[in-house]
Amino acid sequence: MTLGRLNYVGVATPWIPLPLAGGVRGGAVKLDPAFGHPLPRPLPQAGGGR
Amino acid sequence: MTLGRLNHVGVATSSIEKSIAIYRDLLGATSIGEPFDLPAQGVRVCFVDTPNSQIELIEPLGEASPLLGFLAKNPAGGQHHVCFEVPDIHAAKAEMEAKGAKVLGEPRIGAHGTPVIFIHPRDMGGMLVELMETPKDGH
């Protein structure tokens, strides 16, 4: 094996804007600490009640 | 200013030689520069090339090295900073300050021989960010 391209640098953050996390419009998404990495959790839609 | 090329990722280590062995023997790095001292920044430096970027291994140099505190908190070493290129370091510094980010000190000559500045991690989401002026002779 030879060392390949530096593809990306992972940067931990407590909040990712939803448009970046999953293409969902508006607000922000909190990372899920249970998984230790960003898992987009879309905000409830109007009337979703969460 | 627009975000430029990711020039390198700075990796702190207590032993450049041991880190070279990891990149060479474990990961298969084939292009590794000669380590050299950068007294102005209190570090010894070695660049490991990837096809599109570099890993900058940095080891404390001297008793006042800024890396000593980092290694005290992270004895195994680890990612220390990321470095992006900018076309003009003085313009970048002025823009960072105008936007409220804390620039650590004045521009100084970095490991690539071009001027660099560092932006305080508190304004960069917890990550120390280096901005370096793109070398005039390219890469």
N, CA and C atoms of all chains as a GROMACS GRO file, in nm:
protein
  567
    1MET      N    1   0.085  -0.120   0.000
    1MET     CA    2   0.000   0.000   0.000
    1MET      C    3   0.088   0.124   0.000
    2THR      N    4   0.048   0.222  -0.076
    2THR     CA    5   0.116   0.352  -0.070
    2THR      C    6   0.015   0.457  -0.024
    3LEU      N    7   0.068   0.557   0.040
    3LEU     CA    8  -0.018   0.661   0.096
    3LEU      C    9  -0.092   0.735  -0.015
    4GLY      N   10  -0.222   0.743  -0.003
    4GLY     CA   11  -0.303   0.806  -0.107
    4GLY      C   12  -0.337   0.950  -0.076
    5ARG      N   13  -0.430   0.999  -0.152
    5ARG     CA   14  -0.474   1.137  -0.146
    5ARG      C   15  -0.535   1.170  -0.009
    6LEU      N   16  -0.511   1.290   0.036
    6LEU     CA   17  -0.578   1.339   0.158
    6LEU      C   18  -0.718   1.379   0.118
    7ASN      N   19  -0.813   1.292   0.144
    7ASN     CA   20  -0.948   1.316   0.091
    7ASN      C   21  -1.020   1.426   0.166
    8TYR      N   22  -1.021   1.417   0.297
    8TYR     CA   23  -1.084   1.524   0.373
    8TYR      C   24  -1.036   1.520   0.517
    9VAL      N   25  -1.061   1.629   0.588
    9VAL     CA   26  -1.030   1.637   0.730
    9VAL      C   27  -1.163   1.639   0.804
   10GLY      N   28  -1.182   1.549   0.894
   10GLY     CA   29  -1.305   1.545   0.972
   10GLY      C   30  -1.299   1.648   1.085
   11VAL      N   31  -1.400   1.729   1.095
   11VAL     CA   32  -1.404   1.832   1.198
   11VAL      C   33  -1.531   1.813   1.280
   12ALA      N   34  -1.514   1.785   1.408
   12ALA     CA   35  -1.630   1.766   1.495
   12ALA      C   36  -1.691   1.900   1.531
   13THR      N   37  -1.822   1.905   1.534
   13THR     CA   38  -1.892   2.027   1.572
   13THR      C   39  -2.025   1.988   1.636
   14PRO      N   40  -2.071   2.066   1.732
   14PRO     CA   41  -2.198   2.029   1.794
   14PRO      C   42  -2.319   2.059   1.707
   15TRP      N   43  -2.300   2.144   1.607
   15TRP     CA   44  -2.413   2.181   1.525
   15TRP      C   45  -2.373   2.186   1.379
   16ILE      N   46  -2.455   2.132   1.294
   16ILE     CA   47  -2.434   2.144   1.148
   16ILE      C   48  -2.561   2.202   1.088
   17PRO      N   49  -2.548   2.305   1.008
   17PRO     CA   50  -2.669   2.357   0.942
   17PRO      C   51  -2.733   2.248   0.858
   18LEU      N   52  -2.862   2.236   0.866
   18LEU     CA   53  -2.929   2.128   0.795
   18LEU      C   54  -2.904   2.125   0.645
   19PRO      N   55  -2.895   2.238   0.579
   19PRO     CA   56  -2.870   2.229   0.434
   19PRO      C   57  -2.740   2.155   0.404
   20LEU      N   58  -2.643   2.162   0.495
   20LEU     CA   59  -2.518   2.090   0.473
   20LEU      C   60  -2.532   1.945   0.516
   21ALA      N   61  -2.610   1.920   0.620
   21ALA     CA   62  -2.619   1.785   0.674
   21ALA      C   63  -2.706   1.692   0.590
   22GLY      N   64  -2.805   1.745   0.528
   22GLY     CA   65  -2.889   1.653   0.454
   22GLY      C   66  -2.982   1.717   0.354
   23GLY      N   67  -2.955   1.840   0.326
   23GLY     CA   68  -3.036   1.908   0.227
   23GLY      C   69  -3.172   1.950   0.278
   24VAL      N   70  -3.189   1.942   0.409
   24VAL     CA   71  -3.318   1.984   0.465
   24VAL      C   72  -3.313   2.133   0.493
   25ARG      N   73  -3.415   2.201   0.464
   25ARG     CA   74  -3.416   2.346   0.477
   25ARG      C   75  -3.440   2.393   0.620
   26GLY      N   76  -3.366   2.493   0.660
   26GLY     CA   77  -3.398   2.563   0.783
   26GLY      C   78  -3.336   2.505   0.908
   27GLY      N   79  -3.310   2.592   1.005
   27GLY     CA   80  -3.266   2.547   1.137
   27GLY      C   81  -3.129   2.483   1.138
   28ALA      N   82  -3.107   2.405   1.239
   28ALA     CA   83  -2.979   2.335   1.254
   28ALA      C   84  -3.008   2.199   1.312
   29VAL      N   85  -2.908   2.112   1.303
   29VAL     CA   86  -2.926   1.977   1.354
   29VAL      C   87  -2.820   1.950   1.459
   30LYS      N   88  -2.858   1.894   1.570
   30LYS     CA   89  -2.761   1.864   1.674
   30LYS      C   90  -2.701   1.727   1.648
   31LEU      N   91  -2.572   1.716   1.670
   31LEU     CA   92  -2.509   1.586   1.652
   31LEU      C   93  -2.563   1.489   1.756
   32ASP      N   94  -2.561   1.364   1.723
   32ASP     CA   95  -2.609   1.264   1.816
   32ASP      C   96  -2.492   1.208   1.894
   33PRO      N   97  -2.476   1.249   2.021
   33PRO     CA   98  -2.359   1.207   2.098
   33PRO      C   99  -2.355   1.057   2.120
   34ALA      N  100  -2.468   0.991   2.109
   34ALA     CA  101  -2.468   0.846   2.128
   34ALA      C  102  -2.387   0.776   2.019
   35PHE      N  103  -2.377   0.841   1.905
   35PHE     CA  104  -2.302   0.781   1.795
   35PHE      C  105  -2.163   0.842   1.780
   36GLY      N  106  -2.144   0.958   1.840
   36GLY     CA  107  -2.012   1.019   1.835
   36GLY      C  108  -1.977   1.078   1.701
   37HIS      N  109  -2.070   1.086   1.611
   37HIS     CA  110  -2.043   1.148   1.482
   37HIS      C  111  -2.172   1.210   1.430
   38PRO      N  112  -2.161   1.297   1.332
   38PRO     CA  113  -2.281   1.369   1.290
   38PRO      C  114  -2.384   1.280   1.222
   39LEU      N  115  -2.500   1.277   1.279
   39LEU     CA  116  -2.612   1.208   1.216
   39LEU      C  117  -2.723   1.309   1.198
   40PRO      N  118  -2.752   1.347   1.077
   40PRO     CA  119  -2.857   1.447   1.057
   40PRO      C  120  -2.988   1.400   1.120
   41ARG      N  121  -3.045   1.485   1.200
   41ARG     CA  122  -3.175   1.455   1.260
   41ARG      C  123  -3.268   1.568   1.221
   42PRO      N  124  -3.340   1.551   1.113
   42PRO     CA  125  -3.422   1.661   1.062
   42PRO      C  126  -3.518   1.712   1.169
   43LEU      N  127  -3.534   1.842   1.170
   43LEU     CA  128  -3.632   1.901   1.259
   43LEU      C  129  -3.771   1.858   1.214
   44PRO      N  130  -3.864   1.849   1.308
   44PRO     CA  131  -3.999   1.807   1.270
   44PRO      C  132  -4.064   1.908   1.175
   45GLN      N  133  -4.138   1.857   1.086
   45GLN     CA  134  -4.213   1.945   0.997
   45GLN      C  135  -4.326   2.010   1.075
   46ALA      N  136  -4.384   2.110   1.016
   46ALA     CA  137  -4.496   2.179   1.083
   46ALA      C  138  -4.603   2.076   1.119
   47GLY      N  139  -4.641   2.077   1.246
   47GLY     CA  140  -4.744   1.983   1.291
   47GLY      C  141  -4.690   1.846   1.325
   48GLY      N  142  -4.557   1.832   1.319
   48GLY     CA  143  -4.497   1.701   1.347
   48GLY      C  144  -4.496   1.668   1.494
   49GLY      N  145  -4.496   1.771   1.577
   49GLY     CA  146  -4.517   1.751   1.720
   49GLY      C  147  -4.403   1.690   1.797
   50ARG      N  148  -4.274   1.711   1.758
   50ARG     CA  149  -4.167   1.658   1.842
   50ARG      C  150  -4.097   1.772   1.914
   51MET      N  151  -1.189   3.751   0.046
   51MET     CA  152  -1.106   3.630   0.052
   51MET      C  153  -1.195   3.508   0.031
   52THR      N  154  -1.148   3.414  -0.045
   52THR     CA  155  -1.219   3.286  -0.055
   52THR      C  156  -1.125   3.177  -0.003
   53LEU      N  157  -1.184   3.072   0.048
   53LEU     CA  158  -1.107   2.964   0.108
   53LEU      C  159  -1.019   2.896   0.003
   54GLY      N  160  -0.891   2.890   0.030
   54GLY     CA  161  -0.798   2.833  -0.067
   54GLY      C  162  -0.768   2.686  -0.042
   55ARG      N  163  -0.666   2.640  -0.110
   55ARG     CA  164  -0.625   2.499  -0.106
   55ARG      C  165  -0.588   2.455   0.036
   56LEU      N  166  -0.625   2.334   0.072
   56LEU     CA  167  -0.580   2.276   0.199
   56LEU      C  168  -0.434   2.236   0.179
   57ASN      N  169  -0.344   2.320   0.229
   57ASN     CA  170  -0.202   2.295   0.206
   57ASN      C  171  -0.151   2.178   0.286
   58HIS      N  172  -0.182   2.176   0.416
   58HIS     CA  173  -0.136   2.065   0.499
   58HIS      C  174  -0.217   2.054   0.627
   59VAL      N  175  -0.202   1.940   0.689
   59VAL     CA  176  -0.258   1.916   0.822
   59VAL      C  177  -0.138   1.904   0.916
   60GLY      N  178  -0.137   1.986   1.019
   60GLY     CA  179  -0.028   1.982   1.117
   60GLY      C  180  -0.054   1.876   1.222
   61VAL      N  181   0.043   1.791   1.243
   61VAL     CA  182   0.030   1.682   1.340
   61VAL      C  183   0.143   1.692   1.441
   62ALA      N  184   0.104   1.712   1.566
   62ALA     CA  185   0.205   1.724   1.672
   62ALA      C  186   0.255   1.586   1.713
   63THR      N  187   0.383   1.579   1.740
   63THR     CA  188   0.443   1.453   1.782
   63THR      C  189   0.561   1.483   1.875
   64SER      N  190   0.586   1.391   1.966
   64SER     CA  191   0.703   1.408   2.052
   64SER      C  192   0.828   1.352   1.985
   65SER      N  193   0.809   1.281   1.874
   65SER     CA  194   0.923   1.224   1.802
   65SER      C  195   0.894   1.219   1.653
   66ILE      N  196   0.955   1.304   1.577
   66ILE     CA  197   0.937   1.303   1.432
   66ILE      C  198   0.982   1.169   1.374
   67GLU      N  199   1.090   1.117   1.427
   67GLU     CA  200   1.141   0.990   1.374
   67GLU      C  201   1.038   0.878   1.390
   68LYS      N  202   0.975   0.872   1.507
   68LYS     CA  203   0.874   0.768   1.528
   68LYS      C  204   0.753   0.790   1.439
   69SER      N  205   0.716   0.915   1.419
   69SER     CA  206   0.601   0.944   1.333
   69SER      C  207   0.634   0.913   1.187
   70ILE      N  208   0.755   0.942   1.146
   70ILE     CA  209   0.794   0.907   1.008
   70ILE      C  210   0.779   0.758   0.986
   71ALA      N  211   0.820   0.681   1.085
   71ALA     CA  212   0.811   0.535   1.072
   71ALA      C  213   0.666   0.492   1.055
   72ILE      N  214   0.576   0.558   1.125
   72ILE     CA  215   0.432   0.523   1.113
   72ILE      C  216   0.384   0.553   0.972
   73TYR      N  217   0.413   0.672   0.922
   73TYR     CA  218   0.363   0.709   0.789
   73TYR      C  219   0.430   0.627   0.679
   74ARG      N  220   0.558   0.596   0.699
   74ARG     CA  221   0.630   0.520   0.597
   74ARG      C  222   0.595   0.370   0.602
   75ASP      N  223   0.603   0.312   0.720
   75ASP     CA  224   0.592   0.166   0.730
   75ASP      C  225   0.449   0.117   0.743
   76LEU      N  226   0.364   0.197   0.805
   76LEU     CA  227   0.226   0.154   0.824
   76LEU      C  228   0.137   0.200   0.710
   77LEU      N  229   0.154   0.326   0.669
   77LEU     CA  230   0.064   0.383   0.568
   77LEU      C  231   0.124   0.385   0.428
   78GLY      N  232   0.254   0.358   0.416
   78GLY     CA  233   0.314   0.349   0.284
   78GLY      C  234   0.352   0.482   0.221
   79ALA      N  235   0.382   0.582   0.304
   79ALA     CA  236   0.428   0.708   0.248
   79ALA      C  237   0.562   0.687   0.177
   80THR      N  238   0.574   0.743   0.058
   80THR     CA  239   0.697   0.724  -0.020
   80THR      C  240   0.776   0.852  -0.039
   81SER      N  241   0.714   0.964  -0.008
   81SER     CA  242   0.782   1.093  -0.024
   81SER      C  243   0.781   1.166   0.109
   82ILE      N  244   0.894   1.163   0.174
   82ILE     CA  245   0.907   1.223   0.308
   82ILE      C  246   1.029   1.314   0.307
   83GLY      N  247   1.007   1.440   0.345
   83GLY     CA  248   1.116   1.537   0.343
   83GLY      C  249   1.212   1.517   0.459
   84GLU      N  250   1.321   1.590   0.452
   84GLU     CA  251   1.417   1.589   0.562
   84GLU      C  252   1.366   1.679   0.673
   85PRO      N  253   1.370   1.634   0.797
   85PRO     CA  254   1.330   1.722   0.907
   85PRO      C  255   1.422   1.843   0.916
   86PHE      N  256   1.363   1.957   0.957
   86PHE     CA  257   1.442   2.079   0.972
   86PHE      C  258   1.385   2.161   1.088
   87ASP      N  259   1.470   2.246   1.144
   87ASP     CA  260   1.430   2.330   1.257
   87ASP      C  261   1.366   2.460   1.209
   88LEU      N  262   1.264   2.502   1.282
   88LEU     CA  263   1.202   2.631   1.258
   88LEU      C  264   1.204   2.705   1.392
   89PRO      N  265   1.320   2.761   1.427
   89PRO     CA  266   1.336   2.819   1.561
   89PRO      C  267   1.237   2.930   1.590
   90ALA      N  268   1.201   3.007   1.489
   90ALA     CA  269   1.110   3.120   1.512
   90ALA      C  270   0.976   3.073   1.565
   91GLN      N  271   0.940   2.950   1.534
   91GLN     CA  272   0.812   2.898   1.581
   91GLN      C  273   0.829   2.791   1.688
   92GLY      N  274   0.954   2.765   1.725
   92GLY     CA  275   0.978   2.668   1.830
   92GLY      C  276   0.941   2.525   1.794
   93VAL      N  277   0.960   2.491   1.668
   93VAL     CA  278   0.926   2.355   1.626
   93VAL      C  279   1.031   2.299   1.531
   94ARG      N  280   1.037   2.168   1.528
   94ARG     CA  281   1.110   2.094   1.426
   94ARG      C  282   1.004   2.035   1.334
   95VAL      N  283   1.031   2.040   1.205
   95VAL     CA  284   0.926   2.012   1.106
   95VAL      C  285   0.972   1.904   1.009
   96CYS      N  286   0.875   1.823   0.966
   96CYS     CA  287   0.900   1.729   0.858
   96CYS      C  288   0.772   1.712   0.777
   97PHE      N  289   0.781   1.726   0.646
   97PHE     CA  290   0.663   1.712   0.562
   97PHE      C  291   0.656   1.572   0.501
   98VAL      N  292   0.538   1.514   0.514
   98VAL     CA  293   0.508   1.387   0.449
   98VAL      C  294   0.412   1.418   0.336
   99ASP      N  295   0.449   1.384   0.214
   99ASP     CA  296   0.366   1.419   0.099
   99ASP      C  297   0.255   1.317   0.077
  100THR      N  298   0.136   1.368   0.045
  100THR     CA  299   0.032   1.285  -0.013
  100THR      C  300   0.018   1.334  -0.157
  101PRO      N  301  -0.056   1.263  -0.240
  101PRO     CA  302  -0.065   1.307  -0.380
  101PRO      C  303  -0.118   1.448  -0.398
  102ASN      N  304  -0.198   1.496  -0.304
  102ASN     CA  305  -0.258   1.628  -0.323
  102ASN      C  306  -0.236   1.725  -0.209
  103SER      N  307  -0.165   1.682  -0.105
  103SER     CA  308  -0.147   1.769   0.010
  103SER      C  309  -0.026   1.720   0.091
  104GLN      N  310  -0.020   1.761   0.215
  104GLN     CA  311   0.093   1.719   0.299
  104GLN      C  312   0.047   1.703   0.443
  105ILE      N  313   0.118   1.617   0.514
  105ILE     CA  314   0.109   1.611   0.659
  105ILE      C  315   0.235   1.680   0.711
  106GLU      N  316   0.216   1.775   0.800
  106GLU     CA  317   0.330   1.845   0.860
  106GLU      C  318   0.351   1.789   1.000
  107LEU      N  319   0.454   1.711   1.016
  107LEU     CA  320   0.488   1.659   1.148
  107LEU      C  321   0.564   1.770   1.222
  108ILE      N  322   0.520   1.802   1.341
  108ILE     CA  323   0.585   1.907   1.418
  108ILE      C  324   0.619   1.855   1.557
  109GLU      N  325   0.742   1.880   1.596
  109GLU     CA  326   0.798   1.833   1.723
  109GLU      C  327   0.848   1.955   1.800
  110PRO      N  328   0.833   1.957   1.931
  110PRO     CA  329   0.880   2.073   2.007
  110PRO      C  330   1.030   2.099   1.985
  111LEU      N  331   1.063   2.227   1.977
  111LEU     CA  332   1.202   2.268   1.966
  111LEU      C  333   1.227   2.376   2.071
  112GLY      N  334   1.304   2.344   2.172
  112GLY     CA  335   1.334   2.441   2.277
  112GLY      C  336   1.235   2.435   2.392
  113GLU      N  337   1.274   2.503   2.500
  113GLU     CA  338   1.194   2.498   2.624
  113GLU      C  339   1.067   2.583   2.616
  114ALA      N  340   1.062   2.674   2.520
  114ALA     CA  341   0.945   2.762   2.509
  114ALA      C  342   0.855   2.723   2.392
  115SER      N  343   0.874   2.604   2.343
  115SER     CA  344   0.794   2.563   2.227
  115SER      C  345   0.645   2.565   2.259
  116PRO      N  346   0.565   2.622   2.170
  116PRO     CA  347   0.420   2.622   2.193
  116PRO      C  348   0.360   2.482   2.187
  117LEU      N  349   0.436   2.388   2.138
  117LEU     CA  350   0.383   2.252   2.129
  117LEU      C  351   0.388   2.178   2.262
  118LEU      N  352   0.468   2.226   2.356
  118LEU     CA  353   0.483   2.154   2.482
  118LEU      C  354   0.351   2.143   2.557
  119GLY      N  355   0.275   2.252   2.556
  119GLY     CA  356   0.144   2.250   2.622
  119GLY      C  357   0.049   2.153   2.554
  120PHE      N  358   0.052   2.153   2.421
  120PHE     CA  359  -0.036   2.063   2.347
  120PHE      C  360  -0.003   1.918   2.379
  121LEU      N  361   0.127   1.887   2.382
  121LEU     CA  362   0.166   1.749   2.407
  121LEU      C  363   0.145   1.709   2.554
  122ALA      N  364   0.146   1.809   2.643
  122ALA     CA  365   0.115   1.778   2.783
  122ALA      C  366  -0.030   1.732   2.795
  123LYS      N  367  -0.117   1.794   2.714
  123LYS     CA  368  -0.258   1.754   2.716
  123LYS      C  369  -0.284   1.631   2.630
  124ASN      N  370  -0.199   1.613   2.529
  124ASN     CA  371  -0.216   1.501   2.435
  124ASN      C  372  -0.084   1.429   2.420
  125PRO      N  373  -0.048   1.347   2.518
  125PRO     CA  374   0.086   1.287   2.518
  125PRO      C  375   0.117   1.201   2.394
  126ALA      N  376   0.014   1.147   2.333
  126ALA     CA  377   0.038   1.066   2.214
  126ALA      C  378   0.053   1.151   2.089
  127GLY      N  379   0.035   1.282   2.102
  127GLY     CA  380   0.037   1.370   1.985
  127GLY      C  381  -0.099   1.370   1.919
  128GLY      N  382  -0.105   1.424   1.799
  128GLY     CA  383  -0.232   1.426   1.727
  128GLY      C  384  -0.247   1.549   1.641
  129GLN      N  385  -0.366   1.562   1.581
  129GLN     CA  386  -0.388   1.674   1.490
  129GLN      C  387  -0.380   1.806   1.566
  130HIS      N  388  -0.300   1.896   1.516
  130HIS     CA  389  -0.273   2.023   1.583
  130HIS      C  390  -0.337   2.141   1.511
  131HIS      N  391  -0.332   2.142   1.379
  131HIS     CA  392  -0.392   2.252   1.302
  131HIS      C  393  -0.413   2.209   1.158
  132VAL      N  394  -0.489   2.290   1.087
  132VAL     CA  395  -0.500   2.274   0.942
  132VAL      C  396  -0.455   2.405   0.879
  133CYS      N  397  -0.402   2.395   0.759
  133CYS     CA  398  -0.347   2.513   0.692
  133CYS      C  399  -0.408   2.530   0.554
  134PHE      N  400  -0.468   2.646   0.532
  134PHE     CA  401  -0.524   2.680   0.402
  134PHE      C  402  -0.440   2.790   0.337
  135GLU      N  403  -0.435   2.787   0.206
  135GLU     CA  404  -0.361   2.891   0.134
  135GLU      C  405  -0.449   3.013   0.108
  136VAL      N  406  -0.384   3.128   0.107
  136VAL     CA  407  -0.449   3.253   0.069
  136VAL      C  408  -0.353   3.328  -0.024
  137PRO      N  409  -0.406   3.411  -0.112
  137PRO     CA  410  -0.318   3.480  -0.206
  137PRO      C  411  -0.234   3.590  -0.142
  138ASP      N  412  -0.286   3.653  -0.036
  138ASP     CA  413  -0.216   3.768   0.025
  138ASP      C  414  -0.237   3.761   0.176
  139ILE      N  415  -0.130   3.738   0.250
  139ILE     CA  416  -0.144   3.715   0.394
  139ILE      C  417  -0.187   3.841   0.468
  140HIS      N  418  -0.142   3.957   0.422
  140HIS     CA  419  -0.178   4.080   0.492
  140HIS      C  420  -0.326   4.114   0.469
  141ALA      N  421  -0.372   4.089   0.349
  141ALA     CA  422  -0.514   4.110   0.321
  141ALA      C  423  -0.599   4.012   0.401
  142ALA      N  424  -0.550   3.888   0.412
  142ALA     CA  425  -0.623   3.787   0.488
  142ALA      C  426  -0.630   3.824   0.635
  143LYS      N  427  -0.518   3.873   0.689
  143LYS     CA  428  -0.515   3.913   0.831
  143LYS      C  429  -0.615   4.027   0.854
  144ALA      N  430  -0.612   4.126   0.766
  144ALA     CA  431  -0.703   4.240   0.782
  144ALA      C  432  -0.848   4.194   0.775
  145GLU      N  433  -0.875   4.102   0.686
  145GLU     CA  434  -1.013   4.056   0.671
  145GLU      C  435  -1.057   3.974   0.792
  146MET      N  436  -0.968   3.889   0.842
  146MET     CA  437  -1.002   3.810   0.961
  146MET      C  438  -1.034   3.901   1.078
  147GLU      N  439  -0.951   4.002   1.098
  147GLU     CA  440  -0.971   4.094   1.210
  147GLU      C  441  -1.098   4.177   1.191
  148ALA      N  442  -1.122   4.217   1.068
  148ALA     CA  443  -1.243   4.295   1.041
  148ALA      C  444  -1.368   4.214   1.069
  149LYS      N  445  -1.358   4.083   1.055
  149LYS     CA  446  -1.472   3.995   1.079
  149LYS      C  447  -1.478   3.948   1.224
  150GLY      N  448  -1.382   3.997   1.305
  150GLY     CA  449  -1.388   3.967   1.448
  150GLY      C  450  -1.310   3.847   1.493
  151ALA      N  451  -1.234   3.784   1.405
  151ALA     CA  452  -1.155   3.667   1.445
  151ALA      C  453  -1.022   3.713   1.503
  152LYS      N  454  -0.973   3.642   1.604
  152LYS     CA  455  -0.847   3.679   1.667
  152LYS      C  456  -0.731   3.616   1.593
  153VAL      N  457  -0.645   3.703   1.540
  153VAL     CA  458  -0.524   3.657   1.473
  153VAL      C  459  -0.412   3.654   1.575
  154LEU      N  460  -0.342   3.541   1.583
  154LEU     CA  461  -0.238   3.523   1.684
  154LEU      C  462  -0.106   3.579   1.631
  155GLY      N  463  -0.076   3.701   1.669
  155GLY     CA  464   0.052   3.760   1.630
  155GLY      C  465   0.052   3.816   1.490
  156GLU      N  466   0.170   3.858   1.451
  156GLU     CA  467   0.189   3.916   1.319
  156GLU      C  468   0.231   3.807   1.220
  157PRO      N  469   0.217   3.835   1.091
  157PRO     CA  470   0.263   3.738   0.992
  157PRO      C  471   0.411   3.706   1.012
  158ARG      N  472   0.443   3.579   1.001
  158ARG     CA  473   0.583   3.534   1.013
  158ARG      C  474   0.609   3.431   0.905
  159ILE      N  475   0.734   3.403   0.884
  159ILE     CA  476   0.768   3.307   0.778
  159ILE      C  477   0.745   3.165   0.828
  160GLY      N  478   0.666   3.091   0.753
  160GLY     CA  479   0.633   2.954   0.791
  160GLY      C  480   0.725   2.852   0.730
  161ALA      N  481   0.687   2.727   0.744
  161ALA     CA  482   0.774   2.616   0.703
  161ALA      C  483   0.792   2.607   0.552
  162HIS      N  484   0.705   2.670   0.477
  162HIS     CA  485   0.720   2.668   0.331
  162HIS      C  486   0.791   2.793   0.280
  163GLY      N  487   0.835   2.878   0.374
  163GLY     CA  488   0.910   2.997   0.333
  163GLY      C  489   0.822   3.113   0.292
  164THR      N  490   0.692   3.102   0.314
  164THR     CA  491   0.602   3.212   0.285
  164THR      C  492   0.538   3.258   0.415
  165PRO      N  493   0.487   3.382   0.420
  165PRO     CA  494   0.429   3.431   0.544
  165PRO      C  495   0.301   3.358   0.583
  166VAL      N  496   0.286   3.340   0.714
  166VAL     CA  497   0.169   3.268   0.767
  166VAL      C  498   0.113   3.345   0.886
  167ILE      N  499  -0.013   3.319   0.914
  167ILE     CA  500  -0.075   3.365   1.039
  167ILE      C  501  -0.156   3.248   1.096
  168PHE      N  502  -0.185   3.258   1.225
  168PHE     CA  503  -0.270   3.158   1.288
  168PHE      C  504  -0.394   3.227   1.344
  169ILE      N  505  -0.508   3.160   1.330
  169ILE     CA  506  -0.635   3.213   1.381
  169ILE      C  507  -0.672   3.135   1.507
  170HIS      N  508  -0.712   3.208   1.610
  170HIS     CA  509  -0.743   3.145   1.738
  170HIS      C  510  -0.853   3.039   1.723
  171PRO      N  511  -0.834   2.925   1.786
  171PRO     CA  512  -0.935   2.817   1.775
  171PRO      C  513  -1.074   2.859   1.819
  172ARG      N  514  -1.083   2.952   1.912
  172ARG     CA  515  -1.217   2.989   1.963
  172ARG      C  516  -1.302   3.053   1.854
  173ASP      N  517  -1.238   3.108   1.754
  173ASP     CA  518  -1.313   3.168   1.643
  173ASP      C  519  -1.324   3.074   1.524
  174MET      N  520  -1.270   2.952   1.539
  174MET     CA  521  -1.268   2.857   1.429
  174MET      C  522  -1.330   2.724   1.469
  175GLY      N  523  -1.428   2.731   1.557
  175GLY     CA  524  -1.496   2.608   1.597
  175GLY      C  525  -1.405   2.512   1.670
  176GLY      N  526  -1.307   2.566   1.742
  176GLY     CA  527  -1.221   2.480   1.823
  176GLY      C  528  -1.097   2.429   1.753
  177MET      N  529  -1.078   2.468   1.628
  177MET     CA  530  -0.962   2.417   1.553
  177MET      C  531  -0.865   2.530   1.523
  178LEU      N  532  -0.739   2.510   1.554
  178LEU     CA  533  -0.637   2.608   1.519
  178LEU      C  534  -0.620   2.607   1.367
  179VAL      N  535  -0.632   2.724   1.307
  179VAL     CA  536  -0.623   2.734   1.161
  179VAL      C  537  -0.506   2.823   1.123
  180GLU      N  538  -0.423   2.772   1.035
  180GLU     CA  539  -0.310   2.848   0.979
  180GLU      C  540  -0.350   2.893   0.838
  181LEU      N  541  -0.321   3.017   0.809
  181LEU     CA  542  -0.335   3.066   0.672
  181LEU      C  543  -0.196   3.095   0.620
  182MET      N  544  -0.164   3.046   0.506
  182MET     CA  545  -0.031   3.071   0.448
  182MET      C  546  -0.046   3.131   0.309
  183GLU      N  547   0.046   3.221   0.279
  183GLU     CA  548   0.044   3.282   0.146
  183GLU      C  549   0.091   3.177   0.045
  184THR      N  550   0.017   3.164  -0.062
  184THR     CA  551   0.053   3.067  -0.165
  184THR      C  552   0.192   3.099  -0.220
  185PRO      N  553   0.279   2.998  -0.226
  185PRO     CA  554   0.413   3.024  -0.282
  185PRO      C  555   0.402   3.081  -0.423
  186LYS      N  556   0.484   3.182  -0.450
  186LYS     CA  557   0.478   3.246  -0.582
  186LYS      C  558   0.524   3.152  -0.693
  187ASP      N  559   0.609   3.056  -0.657
  187ASP     CA  560   0.659   2.965  -0.759
  187ASP      C  561   0.574   2.838  -0.769
  188GLY      N  562   0.455   2.844  -0.712
  188GLY     CA  563   0.365   2.728  -0.720
  188GLY      C  564   0.407   2.620  -0.623
  189HIS      N  565   0.368   2.494  -0.654
  189HIS     CA  566   0.394   2.384  -0.561
  189HIS      C  567   0.488   2.282  -0.622
   0.00000   0.00000   0.00000
